[in-house]
Amino acid sequence: MKLNFSKEDFNKNKDNIMFNEDFVKNNFPNKRKENWKFTDLEKILNFKFKELSVYNKKNTITFNEKLQFDHYYLISINGNISKYNFGNGEKKFSSSSKFDTKDLLLKANKIHPFNNFTQDIKNDTLLAQNIAFADRGYNLELASSLSKPIVIYNIFKHDLENKFINISNEIKLLNSDITVIEYNIDYSNSSFFRSTFQIFDLNKSNLNYFIINKGSSKSYNYVRNKIKIDKSNYENYIFTSGTKFKKEDSEISLNSEDSSAKIMSAVFLKNDDHQEIQSTIRHKKPNCKSFQKIKNILKDGSKGIFQGKVHVSKEAQKTDAYQISKGLLLDQKSEFSTKPELEIYADDVKCSHGSTSGNIDEQAQYYLMSRGLSKKNATRLIVKGFLTDVISEIKNKDLKKIINSHLDDVINYEN
């Protein structure tokens, strides 16, 4: 499988300092790389695609399926922001658009946020490809709290078969408390590859970031996040059931005291779905906390993976770090793989990790059936209960309702 791009694509990007034609065309990651040992992307893409061509169209559509609660929003069509509303009515968005107030700035991201990370680029072929071709994304800067959540509607539509979409985003927060909901809807019925790179820069702020899928998608997705936390709190909730392939790779740096990071995930995988969460959390200063809870339900030969590394520097005394991953396997063909790591150089810390996987509790299933439930409904109740403690962490009632509806839609266990 090769990445195919036109002469126009090359000429448009040839001045990029990291651009090299041969390097960009080849070498998707494979299992020889430690971070990709459970997700051999080269093999997966070779099996699915003969070639991928860079997608550079800028589409617009009419979209009226907004969530039924009060919120601000951005509408992204195939990765390109087309409209937004921050309380002054819906406005069109283009590469020259800029929404600017005293406290909020939204603009097209013309400069790739990873351009200053030379070492990252050398070690990551996907990042090099993204920098070479990323032509869509946004830069959101906020210097005060928002009373309403921001919903980013990621809409995928039109013919995207065998396309390679590159997106780069950046969110900077100062003295802010906000909730962002990434809501993915795929109307394309296409197999395509989406490569997204994002920087989150938090300073004296709180960010709750939710990722929710509506319906199913045949898309293949790689997301890399670089998250810098200074006297701030970051919480990431992942509900990406329905996506054919996804790897979410987050590098989180706790750069000052009394900062925290949380990653929570609850997904139901089926029909050979493949999803991985990989995280590296670096505790650099004292009195910081990190918490990770990853839960997968798997059937139909699907594969779920969690690789979580916690690095505690010598200076980071009083660190509190915890990670747990659990897989519930509904058949013999599915697989749940975990690789937790602790690298600790401080001596006054509280760090732990755990991982379990297993099948449906037959005694619990029998008990529910003895109370009048069918085997199918008993199984659904156990499956939903397995994910409940992730949902219980969510404080916003509207969000909790949406996520419960999402899980009800995807949990469809057939005996």
C-alpha positions as CSV (number, residue, x, y, z in Angstrom):
1,M,0.0,0.0,0.0
2,K,1.3,3.5,-0.9
3,L,0.3,7.0,-0.2
4,N,-0.4,8.6,-3.5
5,F,-0.2,12.4,-4.0
6,S,-0.4,14.7,-7.0
7,K,2.3,17.0,-8.3
8,E,0.1,19.9,-7.1
9,D,0.2,18.4,-3.6
10,F,4.0,18.1,-3.7
11,N,4.5,21.6,-5.0
12,K,2.2,23.1,-2.4
13,N,4.2,21.4,0.4
14,K,7.8,21.2,-0.9
15,D,9.0,24.1,1.1
16,N,8.1,22.4,4.4
17,I,11.3,21.8,6.2
18,M,10.4,18.2,7.1
19,F,9.0,17.4,3.7
20,N,10.7,14.5,1.8
21,E,8.8,12.8,-1.1
22,D,10.2,9.3,-0.5
23,F,9.8,9.5,3.2
24,V,6.1,10.7,3.0
25,K,5.2,8.0,0.4
26,N,6.4,5.0,2.5
27,N,6.8,3.6,5.9
28,F,3.6,3.4,7.8
29,P,4.3,2.2,11.4
30,N,4.5,-1.6,11.9
31,K,4.9,-3.9,14.9
32,R,8.7,-3.6,14.8
33,K,8.1,-0.3,16.6
34,E,7.4,-0.8,20.3
35,N,4.5,1.6,20.4
36,W,2.9,-0.3,17.6
37,K,3.5,-3.9,18.7
38,F,-0.3,-4.5,19.2
39,T,-1.4,-2.4,16.2
40,D,0.5,-3.2,13.0
41,L,-0.8,-0.3,11.0
42,E,1.3,-1.1,7.9
43,K,-0.2,-4.6,7.7
44,I,-3.8,-3.4,8.5
45,L,-3.6,-0.7,5.8
46,N,-2.1,-3.1,3.2
47,F,-4.9,-5.5,3.8
48,K,-7.6,-2.8,3.4
49,F,-6.2,-0.3,0.9
50,K,-4.1,-0.7,-2.3
51,E,-3.4,3.0,-2.1
52,L,-4.5,6.2,-0.3
53,S,-4.7,9.6,-2.0
54,V,-4.5,12.9,-0.2
55,Y,-7.9,14.5,0.2
56,N,-7.8,18.3,-0.3
57,K,-11.4,19.3,-1.1
58,K,-13.2,21.8,1.1
59,N,-16.9,20.7,1.4
60,T,-20.0,22.3,2.8
61,I,-23.3,20.8,3.6
62,T,-26.5,21.7,5.4
63,F,-26.5,20.2,8.9
64,N,-29.5,20.4,11.3
65,E,-29.0,17.4,13.6
66,K,-27.6,19.3,16.5
67,L,-27.8,17.9,20.1
68,Q,-30.8,19.0,22.0
69,F,-29.3,21.1,24.8
70,D,-27.9,24.6,25.0
71,H,-24.3,24.8,23.6
72,Y,-21.9,26.6,21.4
73,Y,-20.7,24.7,18.3
74,L,-18.2,24.3,15.4
75,I,-19.3,22.3,12.3
76,S,-16.5,20.5,10.6
77,I,-17.0,18.8,7.2
78,N,-14.4,16.2,6.4
79,G,-12.1,17.9,8.9
80,N,-12.6,21.4,7.7
81,I,-14.4,23.9,9.9
82,S,-17.3,25.4,7.8
83,K,-19.6,27.1,10.4
84,Y,-19.6,28.1,14.0
85,N,-21.8,29.7,16.6
86,F,-20.5,31.2,19.9
87,G,-23.7,33.0,20.8
88,N,-23.9,35.7,18.0
89,G,-25.7,33.5,15.4
90,E,-24.3,31.0,13.0
91,K,-21.5,32.2,10.8
92,K,-19.5,30.7,7.9
93,F,-15.9,29.9,8.5
94,S,-13.0,30.0,5.9
95,S,-9.3,30.1,6.0
96,S,-9.5,33.9,6.3
97,S,-12.1,33.9,9.0
98,K,-11.4,34.9,12.6
99,F,-13.8,35.0,15.5
100,D,-12.2,37.4,18.0
101,T,-13.4,38.8,21.3
102,K,-11.6,39.9,24.4
103,D,-11.7,36.4,25.8
104,L,-12.0,34.0,22.8
105,L,-10.1,33.6,19.6
106,L,-11.0,31.1,16.8
107,K,-9.0,31.0,13.6
108,A,-7.9,28.6,10.9
109,N,-4.8,26.7,11.9
110,K,-2.3,27.7,9.1
111,I,0.8,26.8,11.1
112,H,1.0,23.1,12.1
113,P,1.1,22.9,15.9
114,F,3.8,20.2,15.9
115,N,6.3,22.2,13.7
116,N,8.5,22.9,16.7
117,F,8.8,19.2,17.8
118,T,11.7,18.1,15.6
119,Q,12.5,14.9,17.6
120,D,8.8,13.9,17.5
121,I,8.8,14.3,13.7
122,K,11.9,12.2,13.2
123,N,10.4,9.3,15.2
124,D,6.9,9.4,13.8
125,T,6.3,8.9,10.1
126,L,2.6,9.7,10.5
127,L,3.4,13.1,12.0
128,A,5.8,13.8,9.1
129,Q,3.0,13.0,6.7
130,N,0.5,15.1,8.6
131,I,2.8,18.1,8.6
132,A,3.4,17.7,4.9
133,F,-0.3,17.6,3.9
134,A,-2.4,19.0,6.8
135,D,-4.7,21.6,5.2
136,R,-7.5,21.8,7.7
137,G,-8.0,22.4,11.4
138,Y,-8.5,25.2,13.9
139,N,-6.8,27.2,16.6
140,L,-9.0,27.9,19.6
141,E,-7.7,30.2,22.4
142,L,-9.7,31.0,25.4
143,A,-9.0,33.3,28.4
144,S,-12.1,32.9,30.5
145,S,-14.7,30.3,31.4
146,L,-17.6,29.4,29.2
147,S,-21.1,28.7,30.7
148,K,-22.0,26.3,27.8
149,P,-20.2,23.4,26.3
150,I,-18.6,23.6,22.9
151,V,-19.7,20.8,20.6
152,I,-17.4,20.1,17.6
153,Y,-19.6,18.3,15.0
154,N,-17.2,16.2,13.0
155,I,-19.2,15.3,9.9
156,F,-17.9,13.0,7.2
157,K,-19.8,12.9,3.9
158,H,-19.4,12.6,0.1
159,D,-17.1,10.0,-1.6
160,L,-14.1,9.5,0.8
161,E,-13.2,6.0,-0.4
162,N,-9.4,5.4,-0.2
163,K,-8.8,9.0,0.9
164,F,-6.2,10.3,3.4
165,I,-7.4,13.2,5.4
166,N,-4.9,15.2,7.5
167,I,-6.1,17.5,10.3
168,S,-4.2,19.6,12.9
169,N,-5.8,21.4,15.8
170,E,-4.7,23.5,18.8
171,I,-6.5,24.5,22.0
172,K,-5.0,27.0,24.4
173,L,-6.6,27.8,27.7
174,L,-5.8,30.4,30.3
175,N,-7.9,30.9,33.4
176,S,-10.6,28.9,31.8
177,D,-13.1,26.2,32.7
178,I,-14.7,24.6,29.7
179,T,-16.3,21.4,28.3
180,V,-15.6,20.4,24.7
181,I,-17.6,17.6,23.0
182,E,-16.2,16.0,19.8
183,Y,-19.3,14.5,18.2
184,N,-18.4,12.3,15.2
185,I,-21.0,11.4,12.5
186,D,-20.0,9.5,9.4
187,Y,-22.5,9.6,6.5
188,S,-19.9,8.7,3.9
189,N,-20.2,4.9,4.0
190,S,-16.5,5.0,2.9
191,S,-13.3,3.4,4.0
192,F,-10.8,6.3,4.5
193,F,-7.9,7.2,6.8
194,R,-8.0,10.2,9.1
195,S,-4.8,11.4,10.7
196,T,-5.3,14.0,13.4
197,F,-2.6,15.8,15.5
198,Q,-3.6,18.1,18.4
199,I,-2.0,20.3,21.0
200,F,-3.7,21.1,24.2
201,D,-2.0,23.9,26.3
202,L,-3.7,24.4,29.7
203,N,-2.6,27.1,32.1
204,K,-4.6,27.6,35.3
205,S,-7.6,25.9,33.6
206,N,-10.0,23.0,33.6
207,L,-10.8,21.1,30.4
208,N,-13.3,18.3,30.2
209,Y,-13.0,16.7,26.7
210,F,-15.5,14.2,25.4
211,I,-15.3,12.1,22.3
212,I,-18.6,10.5,21.2
213,N,-19.6,8.6,18.1
214,K,-23.0,8.6,16.6
215,G,-23.7,5.4,14.6
216,S,-21.0,3.4,12.9
217,S,-18.1,4.2,10.6
218,K,-15.9,2.3,8.3
219,S,-13.1,4.8,8.8
220,Y,-9.5,4.3,10.0
221,N,-8.3,6.8,12.5
222,Y,-5.0,7.8,14.2
223,V,-5.1,10.6,16.7
224,R,-2.0,11.9,18.5
225,N,-2.3,14.4,21.3
226,K,0.4,16.5,23.0
227,I,-1.0,17.8,26.2
228,K,0.8,20.4,28.4
229,I,-0.8,21.0,31.9
230,D,0.3,23.8,34.2
231,K,-1.7,24.3,37.4
232,S,-4.6,22.8,35.5
233,N,-6.9,19.8,35.3
234,Y,-7.5,17.7,32.2
235,E,-10.2,15.0,31.8
236,N,-10.7,13.0,28.7
237,Y,-13.8,10.7,28.2
238,I,-13.7,8.4,25.2
239,F,-16.9,6.7,23.8
240,T,-15.9,5.7,20.3
241,S,-17.9,2.5,19.8
242,G,-18.8,2.0,16.1
243,T,-15.4,3.1,14.6
244,K,-13.8,0.3,12.5
245,F,-10.2,1.3,13.5
246,K,-8.8,3.9,15.9
247,K,-5.6,4.5,17.8
248,E,-5.5,7.4,20.3
249,D,-2.0,8.3,21.4
250,S,-1.7,10.9,24.2
251,E,1.5,12.3,25.7
252,I,0.6,14.3,28.8
253,S,3.0,16.4,30.8
254,L,2.1,17.5,34.3
255,N,4.4,20.5,34.4
256,S,3.5,22.2,37.7
257,E,2.3,21.3,41.2
258,D,-1.3,20.5,41.9
259,S,-2.1,19.5,38.3
260,S,-4.1,16.4,37.3
261,A,-5.0,14.3,34.3
262,K,-7.8,11.7,33.9
263,I,-8.5,9.4,31.0
264,M,-11.8,7.4,31.0
265,S,-13.0,5.1,28.3
266,A,-16.0,2.8,27.7
267,V,-16.4,1.1,24.3
268,F,-18.2,-1.8,22.9
269,L,-16.3,-3.4,20.0
270,K,-17.7,-5.9,17.5
271,N,-17.4,-7.0,13.8
272,D,-13.6,-7.1,13.9
273,D,-13.3,-3.5,15.2
274,H,-9.8,-2.6,16.4
275,Q,-9.2,0.2,18.9
276,E,-6.2,1.1,21.0
277,I,-5.6,3.8,23.7
278,Q,-2.0,4.6,24.3
279,S,-0.9,7.1,26.9
280,T,2.3,8.4,28.4
281,I,1.8,10.6,31.5
282,R,4.9,12.4,32.7
283,H,4.7,13.6,36.4
284,K,7.4,16.3,36.5
285,K,6.4,18.2,39.7
286,P,5.2,17.2,43.2
287,N,1.6,16.8,44.3
288,C,0.2,15.8,40.9
289,K,-2.5,13.2,40.2
290,S,-3.3,11.0,37.2
291,F,-6.1,8.5,36.9
292,Q,-6.9,6.1,34.0
293,K,-9.8,3.7,33.7
294,I,-10.2,1.8,30.4
295,K,-13.1,-0.6,29.8
296,N,-13.7,-2.6,26.7
297,I,-16.5,-5.0,25.8
298,L,-15.6,-7.2,22.8
299,K,-17.3,-9.6,20.5
300,D,-17.1,-10.9,16.8
301,G,-13.3,-11.1,16.7
302,S,-12.7,-7.5,17.7
303,K,-9.5,-6.3,19.4
304,G,-9.1,-3.8,22.2
305,I,-5.7,-2.5,23.5
306,F,-4.4,-0.3,26.2
307,Q,-0.8,0.8,26.6
308,G,-0.3,3.1,29.5
309,K,3.0,4.4,30.8
310,V,3.4,6.6,33.9
311,H,6.8,8.3,34.3
312,V,7.6,10.0,37.6
313,S,10.6,12.2,37.7
314,K,12.9,12.5,40.8
315,E,11.4,15.9,41.6
316,A,7.8,14.6,41.5
317,Q,7.3,13.6,45.2
318,K,3.8,13.0,46.5
319,T,2.7,11.7,43.1
320,D,-0.6,9.8,43.0
321,A,-1.0,7.7,39.8
322,Y,-3.4,4.9,39.1
323,Q,-4.4,3.0,36.0
324,I,-6.8,0.2,35.5
325,S,-7.9,-1.6,32.3
326,K,-10.7,-4.2,32.1
327,G,-11.9,-6.3,29.1
328,L,-15.2,-8.2,29.0
329,L,-15.0,-10.9,26.2
330,L,-18.3,-12.1,24.8
331,D,-16.8,-14.8,22.5
332,Q,-13.6,-16.8,22.0
333,K,-12.4,-14.9,18.9
334,S,-12.0,-11.5,20.5
335,E,-8.9,-10.2,22.2
336,F,-8.0,-7.7,24.9
337,S,-4.3,-6.7,25.3
338,T,-2.8,-4.5,27.9
339,K,0.7,-3.2,28.7
340,P,0.8,-1.1,31.8
341,E,4.2,0.5,32.8
342,L,5.5,2.5,35.7
343,E,8.8,4.3,35.6
344,I,9.5,5.9,39.0
345,Y,12.4,7.9,40.2
346,A,10.8,9.5,43.3
347,D,10.5,7.6,46.6
348,D,7.4,9.2,48.1
349,V,4.7,8.3,45.7
350,K,1.5,6.3,45.4
351,C,1.5,4.5,42.1
352,S,-0.4,1.4,41.0
353,H,-1.9,-0.3,38.0
354,G,-4.1,-3.3,37.3
355,S,-5.6,-5.2,34.4
356,T,-8.2,-7.9,34.2
357,S,-10.1,-9.7,31.4
358,G,-12.7,-12.4,31.4
359,N,-16.1,-13.6,30.2
360,I,-19.7,-13.0,31.3
361,D,-20.4,-14.1,34.9
362,E,-22.6,-17.1,34.3
363,Q,-24.0,-17.0,37.9
364,A,-25.0,-13.4,37.5
365,Q,-26.6,-14.2,34.1
366,Y,-28.4,-17.2,35.6
367,Y,-29.7,-15.0,38.5
368,L,-31.1,-12.4,36.2
369,M,-32.8,-15.1,34.0
370,S,-34.3,-16.6,37.2
371,R,-36.0,-13.3,37.8
372,G,-37.7,-13.4,34.4
373,L,-35.2,-11.8,32.0
374,S,-34.3,-13.5,28.7
375,K,-30.7,-14.5,28.2
376,K,-30.3,-11.7,25.7
377,N,-31.7,-9.0,28.1
378,A,-29.7,-10.4,31.0
379,T,-26.5,-10.2,29.0
380,R,-27.3,-6.6,27.9
381,L,-27.9,-5.6,31.5
382,I,-24.5,-7.1,32.6
383,V,-22.8,-5.5,29.7
384,K,-24.3,-2.0,30.5
385,G,-23.5,-2.5,34.2
386,F,-19.8,-3.2,33.3
387,L,-19.5,0.3,31.8
388,T,-21.7,2.2,34.4
389,D,-18.9,3.4,36.7
390,V,-17.3,5.3,33.8
391,I,-20.5,7.0,33.0
392,S,-21.1,7.8,36.7
393,E,-18.1,10.1,36.7
394,I,-19.9,12.5,34.3
395,K,-21.5,15.4,36.1
396,N,-23.4,17.1,33.2
397,K,-26.9,15.5,33.0
398,D,-27.3,16.3,29.3
399,L,-24.0,14.7,28.5
400,K,-24.8,11.7,30.6
401,K,-28.1,11.2,28.8
402,I,-26.4,11.4,25.4
403,I,-23.7,8.9,26.3
404,N,-26.3,6.5,27.8
405,S,-28.2,6.7,24.5
406,H,-25.0,6.1,22.6
407,L,-24.2,3.0,24.6
408,D,-27.8,1.7,24.3
409,D,-27.5,1.9,20.6
410,V,-24.2,0.0,20.3
411,I,-24.8,-2.7,22.9
412,N,-26.7,-5.2,20.8
413,Y,-25.6,-8.6,21.9
414,E,-27.2,-11.5,20.0
415,N,-27.1,-15.0,21.6
